[in-house]
């Protein structure tokens, strides 16, 4: 299955998404900040897909995705934004980055389908 990086400043959301994805066989790294996510990728390796909250303190999900994609081997990292922010300009900003944009509360099957569509087999360790 896929290696999924989950980043949300709400620990409950990280836990719910992590449990759901792990139950489907995915390997998950869940973090509650952009900085923690960058450190996890540096130490654990590149994810196959990132599930990111848009609104987070210090660095938002859009900025985090750009930083992740600037790293070696992640230029085409598929991303899915999970956000309670539904202003058209925010949705458009996510889509301009080539990401899927799902709103909270999210439907688990929609997230799982988005991950399945976003990833292809990649090599690496986790």
N, C-alpha and C positions, 0 to 999 in steps of 0.2 A: 504494500500500500504506500501511500504518500507520506512525506515528512511535512508537517504543517506547523507553521509559526503562528500562534494566536496571541494578539496583543490588544489589551483593553484595560483601561484604568479601573474598571469595576471587577474586582476579584471574583464575584459571583458569575459574571458573564464568562470570564476565562474558565472557571470551573465547569460550567454547564457545557460550553462548547468543547472543552477538552474531553470530558466524559463521553459526550456524544460521538466525537470523532474517534476516540480510542475504541469505543464499542463497535465501530465499523472497521477496525483494523489499522487505522492510521497511527503513525508515530507523531506525538504532539509535544511541542515546547510551548508552554503558556507563560506569558509575562504580563506584568501590570504597568510597564512603562516602556517608552521607546528606547531609552538608554539600556534597560535590561534586555530588550530584544536584540539590540546591536551587539551587546556582550555575549548573549547566548549564541548568536550566529557565528561570532568570532571564535568561540570555544567549541561549539558542537557541530559546526558545518552548515552548509547552505540548505535552506528548506526548498521544497518543491513548489510550495504555495504559501502565501501569507494571508491571514485573516486579521484585518486591522480595524480598530475603532477609528473614527475620524477625529472626534473631539477628545483630546487628551492634554493634560498640562505639560508644559515645557516643549513638547514637540508633537504636532498633530499627526494623524495617520498618513496624510498626503505627503508631508515632509519626510516621514519615516520611510515611506515607500521609495521616494527619490533617493534617500541615503542608502537604502538596501540595494537598489538597482545600480548604484554607482560602484558597488563592490564587485570584485572579480567573480565572474561566473553567475551573477545575478541580474545582468542587464535586461533579461526578459522574464524576470520573476512574475508569475501570475499572482494577482491579488484580488481579494474580495473585501470590500469595505462593509462593515456592520455598523450602522449608525442610527441614532435617534434624530439626527439632523437631516431634514428633508427639504431644505431650501433648494430651489432649482439650481442655483449657482454652485452649491456644494455637491449635488449629485453630478452636475456637469463636470466639475473639477475632477471628481473621481473617475468618471468615464473617459475624460481626456487622457488620463494616465493608463487607459486600457483596462481598467479594473471593473469588476462586477460590483454593483452597489445595492446592498440589501438593507432594508430598514428594520430597526428594532421596534417592537419585539419581532424577532425573525421566526420563520418557520423552518424547523430543523431539516426537513426534506429539501427545501430550497437551497440551504447552505450546502448540504451534502451533494446535491446535483451540481451546484456551481463549482465545488472542489473537483468533482469527477470530470467535469468539462474542462477545467483549467489546467489539469496536470497531465503530463505524459511520463512514462517511466524515466527516471533519472538515476544516475549512479551517485553514491555518496554514503556517508555513515551517519547514523543517529542511534 
